[in-house]
């Protein structure tokens, strides 16, 4: 099949949108699996927690991956789900992710659909098989941030196909550990503490003082060009100096990098000649986006599909 990948952004429980996108890309369901005669899908994670078709999404994605053609990486929502359903070995009766009102609220749509404990546990075990990032011949994929230090840290612990062991999973929930820092970076991205007096509400209504940043940039003229958030955040941070040292950057001679996570809006576009964020907020009335990659090292905006 060669280098013919359709890279798909965050689905968040919207199966109907996924089916429409796959069909637009030329995939057909055969023997219960969506297939293409000469292409494969690379999913960027965050399959659950958003819409009310989470189970149906998994019934589409998992067979495509298990059939041996398509690939998927872990998103922060898969990681959160694993931790939510894994007991803390050091704190009897507790879980690695607290069963707080906030955490339950983020996960409740998925829980409502997986009311069979065996089916729920089966999904969690499958999530555990997903790598934290993928590097193919000429292509890289990560859910949130390709930070070289974090990537190399994970490679050194987990190997070239970085799937978490049970012990590493537990370690990653220790906020003082290097494992936690690396996992947080690749799955949730880098954040910046906002200047005093500036806050915003995230998609769950929680007041936030730290904002996600456009880590792939080499520099930013001002803080509003550096941070990612609701429109009000742009206005609040305009005129403030950007903290350029917080930006990782992604050099134009590196392999194309694909990621999701950032809830972008508007017309899908590339973030650089070799940088593509494919999360365009399908769970908020936005678009489910794919990029049709055929081996090119300089990406082509016309190959974005939604």
Secondary structure, DSSP 8 states (H G I E B T S, - for coil): --S-EEEE---TT-HHHHHHHHHHTT-EEETTEEE-SS-EEEE-S--SSSSS-HHHHHHHHHHHHHTTS-EEB--HHHHHHHHHTSB-TTSTT-BSS---HHHHHHHHHHHHH--SHHHHHHHHHHHTTSBSEEEETTEEEESS---HHHHHHHHHHH-SS----HHHHHHHT-TTSHHHHHHHHHHH--EEE--TT--EE-TTS-EESEEEE-TT-S--SSHHHHEE--HHHHHHHTTS---GGG-----TTS-EEEE--S---SS---SBTTEEE-EE-GGGT-EE-EEEESS-SS--GGGEE-
